[in-house]
Amino acid sequence: MTGDLTIAIPRGALFRKTLDLLDALGIDTADIRGNDRRLVFPGVLTVRPSDVPTYVEHGAADLGITGKDVLVEQSEREVYELADLGYGHCRMVVAAPVIVARGVRKSCETELSNELRRRSVSMRTWAS
């Protein structure tokens, strides 16, 4: 399928778009699409998104596809973002039961705002 190159791809939200990308690159993904229980295919490892950097860092995969959030959260890993593939954008939702939200809203607003601001600055710094 990919010769000697092994690619770690994420199961989950990015899975279908990643398979579409591989198809567009001429890599046949019919076996992968047809077997959702198997994890290892010739030249392709299907793993949890958070495990992709580990597989690449330790040499089990030559390349990996995962979300930028995973790379930011695992910044200590010796891996590099080669390209932004332009899919998999995420939205952040903060939710709590109404009874809880009423009681903690005022006390958490500042803390949550500061945390989101810190993460936003971290993402912008990392991406530049």
DSSP file (Angstrom, degrees, kcal/mol; ACC not computed):
  #  RESIDUE AA STRUCTURE BP1 BP2  ACC     N-H-->O    O-->H-N    N-H-->O    O-->H-N    TCO  KAPPA ALPHA  PHI   PSI    X-CA   Y-CA   Z-CA
    1    1 A M              0   0    0      0, 0.0    27,-0.1     0, 0.0    42,-0.1   0.000 360.0 360.0 360.0 -58.8    0.0    0.0    0.0
    2    2 A T    >   -     0   0    0      1,-0.4     3,-1.7     3,-0.2     2,-0.2   0.116 360.0-133.3-119.2  21.1    2.6    2.6    1.1
    3    3 A G  T 3  S-     0   0    0      1,-0.3    -1,-0.4    39,-0.1    40,-0.0  -0.453  75.9 -18.3  65.7-130.3    5.8    0.6    0.5
    4    4 A D  T 3  S+     0   0    0     -2,-0.2     2,-0.4    -3,-0.1    -1,-0.3   0.467 112.7 104.3 -89.7  -2.1    8.1    1.0    3.5
    5    5 A L    <   -     0   0    0     -3,-1.7     2,-0.5    56,-0.1    -3,-0.2  -0.653  54.7-160.1 -83.6 131.9    6.4    4.1    4.8
    6    6 A T        -     0   0    0     -2,-0.4    56,-2.3    38,-0.0    57,-1.8  -0.960   4.5-164.8-114.8 129.3    4.2    3.6    7.9
    7    7 A I  E     -ab  44  63A   0     36,-2.6    38,-2.7    -2,-0.5     2,-0.6  -0.947  10.7-148.1-115.7 128.6    1.5    6.2    8.7
    8    8 A A  E     -ab  45  64A   0     55,-2.7    57,-2.3    -2,-0.5    38,-0.2  -0.858  22.7-173.6 -93.0 122.1   -0.3    6.5   12.0
    9    9 A I  E     -a   46   0A   0     36,-3.2    38,-2.6    -2,-0.6     2,-0.3  -0.896  22.8-110.7-119.4 150.2   -3.8    7.8   11.5
   10   10 A P  E     -a   47   0A   0      0, 0.0    38,-0.2     0, 0.0     2,-0.2  -0.575  16.7-143.0 -85.0 135.4   -6.3    8.8   14.2
   11   11 A R  S    S+     0   0    0     36,-2.9     3,-0.3    -2,-0.3     2,-0.3  -0.514  70.5  38.0 -75.7 160.0   -9.5    6.9   14.9
   12   12 A G  S >  S-     0   0    0      1,-0.2     3,-1.4    -2,-0.2     4,-0.5  -0.751 117.2  -1.0 103.6-145.8  -12.4    9.1   15.8
   13   13 A A  T 3  S+     0   0    0     -2,-0.3     4,-0.4     1,-0.3    -1,-0.2   0.778 134.1  43.8 -61.0 -32.0  -13.4   12.5   14.4
   14   14 A L  T 3> S+     0   0    0     -3,-0.3     4,-2.2     1,-0.2    -1,-0.3   0.524  89.6  93.6 -89.9  -5.5  -10.5   12.8   11.9
   15   15 A F  H <> S+     0   0    0     -3,-1.4     4,-2.3     1,-0.2     5,-0.2   0.922  85.2  41.4 -58.3 -56.2  -10.7    9.2   10.7
   16   16 A R  H  > S+     0   0    0     -4,-0.5     4,-2.4     1,-0.2    -1,-0.2   0.912 116.4  48.4 -63.0 -44.6  -13.0    9.6    7.6
   17   17 A K  H  > S+     0   0    0     -4,-0.4     4,-2.1     1,-0.2    -1,-0.2   0.869 111.4  51.8 -64.1 -35.3  -11.4   12.8    6.4
   18   18 A T  H  X S+     0   0    0     -4,-2.2     4,-2.5     2,-0.2    -2,-0.2   0.910 109.2  48.9 -67.7 -41.7   -8.0   11.2    6.8
   19   19 A L  H  X S+     0   0    0     -4,-2.3     4,-2.5     2,-0.2    -2,-0.2   0.901 110.0  52.3 -63.6 -39.6   -9.0    8.2    4.8
   20   20 A D  H  X S+     0   0    0     -4,-2.4     4,-2.2     2,-0.2    -2,-0.2   0.906 109.5  50.0 -60.3 -41.7  -10.4   10.5    2.1
   21   21 A L  H  X S+     0   0    0     -4,-2.1     4,-1.3     2,-0.2    -2,-0.2   0.926 110.2  49.2 -63.3 -45.4   -7.0   12.3    2.0
   22   22 A L  H  <>S+     0   0    0     -4,-2.5     5,-2.8     1,-0.2     3,-0.3   0.904 110.0  51.8 -61.9 -41.3   -5.1    9.0    1.7
   23   23 A D  H ><5S+     0   0    0     -4,-2.5     3,-1.7     1,-0.2    -1,-0.2   0.923 107.4  52.5 -58.5 -44.0   -7.4    8.0   -1.2
   24   24 A A  H 3<5S+     0   0    0     -4,-2.2    -1,-0.2     1,-0.3    -2,-0.2   0.777 106.4  54.3 -64.3 -25.7   -6.7   11.3   -2.9
   25   25 A L  T 3<5S-     0   0    0     -4,-1.3    -1,-0.3    -3,-0.3    -2,-0.2   0.430 126.2-101.6 -86.8   0.3   -3.0   10.6   -2.6
   26   26 A G  T < 5S+     0   0    0     -3,-1.7     2,-0.6     1,-0.3    -3,-0.2   0.604  79.3 134.5  91.3  12.2   -3.4    7.2   -4.3
   27   27 A I      < -     0   0    0     -5,-2.8     2,-0.4    -6,-0.2    -1,-0.3  -0.862  56.1-128.9 -96.7 119.0   -3.3    5.1   -1.2
   28   28 A D        +     0   0    0     -2,-0.6     4,-0.1   -27,-0.1     3,-0.1  -0.513  29.6 175.6 -71.1 123.5   -6.1    2.5   -1.3
   29   29 A T     >  +     0   0    0     -2,-0.4     4,-2.8     1,-0.1     5,-0.3   0.200  45.2 110.8-112.7  14.7   -8.1    2.6    2.0
   30   30 A A  H  > S+     0   0    0      1,-0.2     4,-1.9     2,-0.2    -1,-0.1   0.900  80.1  49.3 -58.4 -43.0  -10.8    0.0    1.1
   31   31 A D  H  > S+     0   0    0      2,-0.2     4,-0.6     1,-0.2    -1,-0.2   0.903 112.6  47.9 -62.8 -40.6   -9.4   -2.6    3.6
   32   32 A I  H >4 S+     0   0    0      1,-0.2     3,-0.9     2,-0.2    -2,-0.2   0.924 113.2  47.1 -66.7 -44.2   -9.3    0.0    6.4
   33   33 A R  H 3< S+     0   0    0     -4,-2.8    -1,-0.2     1,-0.2    -2,-0.2   0.827 111.9  52.5 -65.3 -31.3  -12.8    1.3    5.6
   34   34 A G  H 3< S+     0   0    0     -4,-1.9     2,-0.4    -5,-0.3    -1,-0.2   0.527 109.8  47.8 -85.2  -6.1  -14.1   -2.3    5.5
   35   35 A N    <<  +     0   0    0     -3,-0.9    -1,-0.2    -4,-0.6     3,-0.2  -0.782  54.8 171.7-139.1  92.5  -12.7   -3.4    8.9
   36   36 A D  S    S+     0   0    0     -2,-0.4    -1,-0.1     1,-0.2    -4,-0.1   0.474  78.2  55.9 -83.3   0.0  -13.4   -1.1   11.7
   37   37 A R  S    S+     0   0    0      2,-0.0    -1,-0.2     0, 0.0     2,-0.2   0.742  87.8  85.4 -98.3 -29.6  -12.1   -3.5   14.4
   38   38 A R        -     0   0    0     -3,-0.2    -3,-0.1     1,-0.1     3,-0.1  -0.483  52.2-172.7 -76.7 143.5   -8.6   -4.1   13.0
   39   39 A L        +     0   0    0     -2,-0.2     7,-3.3     1,-0.2     2,-0.5   0.664  63.8  61.6-109.3 -23.0   -5.9   -1.6   13.9
   40   40 A V  E     +C   45   0A   0      5,-0.2     5,-0.2     3,-0.0    -1,-0.2  -0.934  55.1 163.7-117.0 126.0   -2.9   -2.6   11.8
   41   41 A F  E >   -C   44   0A   0      3,-3.0     3,-1.9    -2,-0.5     2,-0.3  -0.873  55.7 -70.3-128.8 161.5   -2.9   -2.6    8.0
   42   42 A P  T 3  S-     0   0    0      0, 0.0   -40,-0.1     0, 0.0     3,-0.1  -0.386 121.1  -8.4 -56.7 114.1    0.0   -2.7    5.6
   43   43 A G  T 3  S+     0   0    0     -2,-0.3   -36,-2.6   -42,-0.1     2,-0.4   0.410 123.8  86.3  80.4  -2.1    1.7    0.7    5.9
   44   44 A V  E <   -aC   7  41A   0     -3,-1.9    -3,-3.0   -38,-0.2     2,-0.5  -0.994  51.6-168.7-137.7 131.8   -1.1    2.2    8.2
   45   45 A L  E     -aC   8  40A   0    -38,-2.7   -36,-3.2    -2,-0.4     2,-0.7  -0.977  12.9-152.8-113.0 128.2   -1.7    2.1   11.9
   46   46 A T  E     +a    9   0A   0     -7,-3.3     2,-0.2    -2,-0.5   -38,-0.1  -0.908  34.1 153.1-102.6 117.9   -5.1    3.2   13.2
   47   47 A V  E     -a   10   0A   0    -38,-2.6   -36,-2.9    -2,-0.7     5,-0.1  -0.791  50.9 -71.2-136.8 172.2   -4.7    4.5   16.7
   48   48 A R    >>  -     0   0    0     -2,-0.2     3,-1.8   -38,-0.2     4,-0.8  -0.445  48.2-119.0 -64.4 142.7   -6.1    7.0   19.2
   49   49 A P  G >4 S+     0   0    0      0, 0.0     3,-0.9     0, 0.0    -1,-0.1   0.870 114.1  54.8 -53.5 -39.1   -5.4   10.6   18.2
   50   50 A S  G 34 S+     0   0    0      1,-0.2     4,-0.3     2,-0.1    -2,-0.0   0.674 105.4  54.4 -71.0 -15.2   -3.5   11.2   21.4
   51   51 A D  G <> S+     0   0    0     -3,-1.8     4,-2.1     1,-0.1     3,-0.3   0.607  82.8  87.2 -91.7 -13.1   -1.2    8.2   20.7
   52   52 A V  H <X S+     0   0    0     -3,-0.9     4,-2.1    -4,-0.8     5,-0.2   0.919  87.7  49.8 -55.5 -49.5   -0.1    9.3   17.2
   53   53 A P  H  > S+     0   0    0      0, 0.0     4,-3.1     0, 0.0    -1,-0.2   0.871 109.5  53.3 -59.5 -34.6    2.8   11.5   18.4
   54   54 A T  H  > S+     0   0    0     -4,-0.3     4,-2.2    -3,-0.3     6,-0.3   0.927 108.3  48.7 -64.7 -45.3    4.1    8.5   20.6
   55   55 A Y  H  <>S+     0   0    0     -4,-2.1     6,-1.8     1,-0.2     5,-1.6   0.891 116.8  43.0 -61.5 -39.7    4.1    6.2   17.6
   56   56 A V  H ><5S+     0   0    0     -4,-2.1     3,-1.3    -5,-0.2    -2,-0.2   0.936 112.8  51.4 -72.0 -46.7    5.9    8.7   15.5
   57   57 A E  H 3<5S+     0   0    0     -4,-3.1    -2,-0.2     1,-0.3    -1,-0.2   0.870 113.6  44.4 -59.2 -38.2    8.4    9.7   18.2
   58   58 A H  T 3<5S-     0   0    0     -4,-2.2    -1,-0.3    -5,-0.2    -2,-0.2   0.391 116.2-111.4 -92.4   4.0    9.3    6.1   19.0
   59   59 A G  T < 5S+     0   0    0     -3,-1.3    -3,-0.2     2,-0.3    -4,-0.1   0.529  84.5 119.8  85.1   5.2    9.7    5.1   15.3
   60   60 A A  S   <S+     0   0    0     -5,-1.6     2,-0.3    -6,-0.3    -4,-0.2   0.778  85.8  28.9 -71.5 -24.9    6.7    2.8   15.0
   61   61 A A        -     0   0    0     -6,-1.8    -2,-0.3    -7,-0.1   -54,-0.2  -0.984  66.0-151.9-132.9 145.4    5.3    5.2   12.4
   62   62 A D  S    S+     0   0    0    -56,-2.3     2,-0.3    -2,-0.3   -55,-0.2   0.817  86.0  14.6 -82.9 -33.5    7.2    7.4   10.0
   63   63 A L  E     -b    7   0A   0    -57,-1.8   -55,-2.7     2,-0.0     2,-0.3  -0.931  68.7-164.9-136.0 158.1    4.4   10.0    9.7
   64   64 A G  E     -b    8   0A   0     -2,-0.3     2,-0.5   -57,-0.2   -55,-0.2  -0.993  12.0-149.4-145.1 154.3    1.3   10.7   11.7
   65   65 A I        +     0   0    0    -57,-2.3     2,-0.3    -2,-0.3   -13,-0.1  -0.992  37.6 134.8-123.0 124.9   -1.9   12.7   11.3
   66   66 A T        -     0   0    0     -2,-0.5     2,-0.1   -57,-0.1   -16,-0.1  -0.940  54.4 -71.5-156.4 175.1   -3.5   14.1   14.4
   67   67 A G    >>  -     0   0    0     -2,-0.3     4,-1.4     1,-0.1     3,-0.7  -0.410  34.6-124.3 -76.1 150.7   -5.1   17.2   15.7
   68   68 A K  H 3> S+     0   0    0      1,-0.2     4,-2.5     2,-0.2     5,-0.2   0.825 111.3  64.3 -61.3 -31.6   -3.1   20.4   16.5
   69   69 A D  H 3> S+     0   0    0      1,-0.2     4,-2.5     2,-0.2    -1,-0.2   0.878 100.1  51.8 -60.6 -36.4   -4.6   20.2   20.0
   70   70 A V  H <> S+     0   0    0     -3,-0.7     4,-1.7     2,-0.2    -1,-0.2   0.914 109.7  48.9 -65.3 -42.6   -2.8   16.9   20.6
   71   71 A L  H  < S+     0   0    0     -4,-1.4    -2,-0.2     2,-0.2     6,-0.2   0.892 112.7  47.6 -64.8 -38.9    0.5   18.5   19.4
   72   72 A V  H >< S+     0   0    0     -4,-2.5     3,-1.0     1,-0.2    -2,-0.2   0.924 112.8  48.1 -66.9 -44.1    0.0   21.5   21.7
   73   73 A E  H 3< S+     0   0    0     -4,-2.5    -1,-0.2     1,-0.3    -2,-0.2   0.787 117.7  42.5 -67.8 -26.6   -0.9   19.3   24.7
   74   74 A Q  T >< S+     0   0    0     -4,-1.7     3,-2.2    -5,-0.2    -1,-0.3  -0.302  70.1 144.4-113.3  47.4    2.1   17.0   24.1
   75   75 A S  T <   +     0   0    0     -3,-1.0    -1,-0.2     1,-0.3     4,-0.1   0.664  63.0  69.1 -63.9 -16.1    4.6   19.7   23.3
   76   76 A E  T 3  S+     0   0    0     -3,-0.2    -1,-0.3    -4,-0.1     2,-0.1   0.632  78.4 104.6 -76.4 -12.0    7.4   17.8   25.0
   77   77 A R  S <  S-     0   0    0     -3,-2.2     2,-1.4    -6,-0.2   -23,-0.1  -0.387  78.9-124.9 -70.0 146.3    7.3   15.2   22.2
   78   78 A E  S    S+     0   0    0    -25,-0.1     2,-0.3    -2,-0.1    -1,-0.1  -0.508  72.8 111.5 -90.0  64.8   10.1   15.2   19.6
   79   79 A V        -     0   0    0     -2,-1.4     2,-0.4    -4,-0.1   -25,-0.0  -0.920  52.5-145.7-133.7 160.3    7.7   15.5   16.6
   80   80 A Y        -     0   0    0     -2,-0.3     2,-0.7     0, 0.0    -2,-0.0  -0.962  19.1-119.8-131.1 144.6    7.1   18.4   14.2
   81   81 A E        -     0   0    0     -2,-0.4     3,-0.1     1,-0.2   -13,-0.0  -0.749  28.6-179.8 -81.6 114.6    4.1   19.6   12.3
   82   82 A L        -     0   0    0     -2,-0.7     2,-0.3     1,-0.3    -1,-0.2   0.820  63.9  -5.4 -84.9 -33.1    4.9   19.3    8.7
   83   83 A A        -     0   0    0      0, 0.0     2,-0.7     0, 0.0    -1,-0.3  -0.988  58.5-123.1-160.1 148.8    1.6   20.7    7.3
   84   84 A D        -     0   0    0     -2,-0.3    -3,-0.0     1,-0.1     0, 0.0  -0.889  23.2-159.0 -92.3 118.2   -1.8   21.9    8.3
   85   85 A L        -     0   0    0     -2,-0.7    -1,-0.1     2,-0.2     3,-0.1   0.558  30.9-123.7 -81.1  -7.6   -4.2   19.6    6.3
   86   86 A G  S    S+     0   0    0      1,-0.2     2,-0.3     2,-0.0     3,-0.1   0.668  75.6  88.8  79.6  16.6   -7.0   22.1    6.7
   87   87 A Y        +     0   0    0      1,-0.1    -1,-0.2   -73,-0.0    -2,-0.2  -0.940  55.0  55.9-138.7 165.5   -9.6   19.8    8.3
   88   88 A G        +     0   0    0     -2,-0.3    -1,-0.1     1,-0.2   -20,-0.1   0.697  59.9 172.6  89.0  20.5  -10.6   18.8   11.8
   89   89 A H        -     0   0    0     -3,-0.1     2,-0.3     1,-0.1    -1,-0.2  -0.334  17.7-150.9 -60.6 144.2  -11.3   22.2   13.2
   90   90 A C        -     0   0    0      2,-0.0     2,-0.4     0, 0.0    -1,-0.1  -0.820  11.0-146.7-120.9 159.3  -12.8   22.0   16.6
   91   91 A R        -     0   0    0     -2,-0.3     2,-0.5     2,-0.0     0, 0.0  -0.915  18.5-131.4-117.9 148.9  -15.1   24.1   18.7
   92   92 A M        -     0   0    0     -2,-0.4     2,-0.4     2,-0.0    -2,-0.0  -0.879  22.6-175.9-104.8 131.8  -14.9   24.4   22.5
   93   93 A V        -     0   0    0     -2,-0.5     2,-0.5     2,-0.0    -2,-0.0  -0.992   9.9-162.9-126.5 130.1  -18.1   24.0   24.5
   94   94 A V        +     0   0    0     -2,-0.4     2,-0.3     2,-0.0    -2,-0.0  -0.963  22.4 170.9-111.3 123.5  -18.2   24.4   28.3
   95   95 A A        +     0   0    0     -2,-0.5    -2,-0.0     6,-0.0     3,-0.0  -0.960  12.4 162.3-136.5 150.7  -21.3   22.9   29.9
   96   96 A A        -     0   0    0     -2,-0.3    -2,-0.0     0, 0.0     5,-0.0  -0.971  48.9 -82.4-156.9 154.9  -22.7   22.2   33.3
   97   97 A P    >>  -     0   0    0      0, 0.0     4,-2.9     0, 0.0     3,-0.5  -0.323  45.5-115.3 -58.3 147.0  -26.1   21.4   34.8
   98   98 A V  H 3> S+     0   0    0      1,-0.3     4,-2.4     2,-0.2     5,-0.2   0.885 114.5  54.9 -54.2 -44.5  -28.1   24.5   35.4
   99   99 A I  H 3> S+     0   0    0      1,-0.2     4,-1.1     2,-0.2    -1,-0.3   0.878 113.3  41.9 -60.7 -38.5  -28.1   24.0   39.2
  100  100 A V  H <> S+     0   0    0     -3,-0.5     4,-1.8     2,-0.2     5,-0.2   0.918 111.9  54.4 -73.0 -44.6  -24.3   23.8   39.3
  101  101 A A  H  X S+     0   0    0     -4,-2.9     4,-1.7     1,-0.2    -2,-0.2   0.869 105.7  53.1 -60.2 -38.4  -23.8   26.7   36.8
  102  102 A R  H  < S+     0   0    0     -4,-2.4     4,-0.4    -5,-0.2    -1,-0.2   0.899 111.8  45.7 -63.7 -39.9  -25.9   29.1   38.9
  103  103 A G  H  < S+     0   0    0     -4,-1.1     4,-0.2    -5,-0.2    -1,-0.2   0.787 124.7  28.5 -76.6 -27.7  -23.9   28.4   42.0
  104  104 A V  H  X S+     0   0    0     -4,-1.8     4,-2.3     2,-0.1     5,-0.3   0.497  89.1  99.3-112.5  -4.4  -20.4   28.6   40.5
  105  105 A R  H  X S+     0   0    0     -4,-1.7     4,-1.9    -5,-0.2     3,-0.2   0.918  88.0  41.4 -53.0 -53.6  -20.8   31.0   37.6
  106  106 A K  H  > S+     0   0    0     -4,-0.4     4,-0.6     1,-0.2    -1,-0.2   0.902 116.9  47.8 -64.5 -41.1  -19.5   34.1   39.3
  107  107 A S  H  4 S+     0   0    0     -4,-0.2     4,-0.5     1,-0.2    -1,-0.2   0.788 119.0  39.6 -72.3 -25.5  -16.6   32.4   41.1
  108  108 A C  H  X S+     0   0    0     -4,-2.3     4,-3.4    -3,-0.2     5,-0.4   0.651  92.1  84.1 -98.2 -16.8  -15.5   30.6   37.9
  109  109 A E  H  X S+     0   0    0     -4,-1.9     4,-2.5    -5,-0.3     5,-0.2   0.924  96.9  41.0 -54.7 -48.7  -16.0   33.3   35.3
  110  110 A T  H  X S+     0   0    0     -4,-0.6     4,-2.6     2,-0.2    -1,-0.2   0.931 117.1  48.1 -66.5 -45.0  -12.6   34.9   35.9
  111  111 A E  H  > S+     0   0    0     -4,-0.5     4,-2.2     2,-0.2    -2,-0.2   0.922 114.8  45.4 -62.0 -44.9  -10.7   31.7   36.3
  112  112 A L  H  X S+     0   0    0     -4,-3.4     4,-2.7     2,-0.2     5,-0.2   0.915 112.5  51.5 -65.1 -43.0  -12.3   30.2   33.1
  113  113 A S  H  X S+     0   0    0     -4,-2.5     4,-2.3    -5,-0.4    -2,-0.2   0.917 111.2  47.5 -60.1 -44.4  -11.6   33.4   31.2
  114  114 A N  H  X S+     0   0    0     -4,-2.6     4,-2.5     2,-0.2    -1,-0.2   0.896 112.0  50.2 -64.4 -40.7   -8.0   33.5   32.3
  115  115 A E  H  X S+     0   0    0     -4,-2.2     4,-2.5     2,-0.2     5,-0.2   0.924 112.0  46.9 -64.9 -44.9   -7.5   29.8   31.4
  116  116 A L  H  X S+     0   0    0     -4,-2.7     4,-2.4     1,-0.2    -1,-0.2   0.898 112.7  49.9 -64.1 -39.5   -9.0   30.3   27.9
  117  117 A R  H  X S+     0   0    0     -4,-2.3     4,-2.4    -5,-0.2    -2,-0.2   0.921 110.8  49.9 -63.8 -43.8   -6.9   33.4   27.4
  118  118 A R  H  X S+     0   0    0     -4,-2.5     4,-2.4     1,-0.2    -2,-0.2   0.920 112.8  46.1 -61.2 -45.2   -3.8   31.4   28.4
  119  119 A R  H  X S+     0   0    0     -4,-2.5     4,-2.7     2,-0.2    -1,-0.2   0.880 111.0  53.2 -66.2 -37.6   -4.6   28.5   26.1
  120  120 A S  H  X S+     0   0    0     -4,-2.4     4,-2.4     2,-0.2    -2,-0.2   0.926 111.0  45.6 -63.3 -44.5   -5.3   30.9   23.2
  121  121 A V  H  X S+     0   0    0     -4,-2.4     4,-2.7     2,-0.2     5,-0.2   0.905 112.3  52.6 -64.2 -41.5   -2.0   32.7   23.6
  122  122 A S  H  X S+     0   0    0     -4,-2.4     4,-2.5     2,-0.2    -2,-0.2   0.916 110.6  47.0 -60.8 -44.4   -0.3   29.3   23.9
  123  123 A M  H  X S+     0   0    0     -4,-2.7     4,-2.3     2,-0.2    -2,-0.2   0.914 113.4  48.2 -64.4 -43.3   -1.9   28.1   20.6
  124  124 A R  H  X S+     0   0    0     -4,-2.4     4,-1.2     2,-0.2    -2,-0.2   0.908 113.5  47.0 -65.7 -41.0   -1.0   31.4   18.8
  125  125 A T  H  < S+     0   0    0     -4,-2.7     3,-0.3     1,-0.2    -2,-0.2   0.922 114.3  47.6 -64.8 -44.3    2.6   31.2   20.0
  126  126 A W  H  < S+     0   0    0     -4,-2.5    -2,-0.2     1,-0.2    -1,-0.2   0.872 110.9  51.0 -65.1 -38.6    2.9   27.6   19.0
  127  127 A A  H  <        0   0    0     -4,-2.3    -1,-0.2     1,-0.2    -2,-0.2   0.729 360.0 360.0 -75.4 -22.0    1.4   28.1   15.6
  128  128 A S     <        0   0    0     -4,-1.2    -1,-0.2    -3,-0.3    -2,-0.2   0.493 360.0 360.0 -86.3 360.0    3.7   31.0   14.7
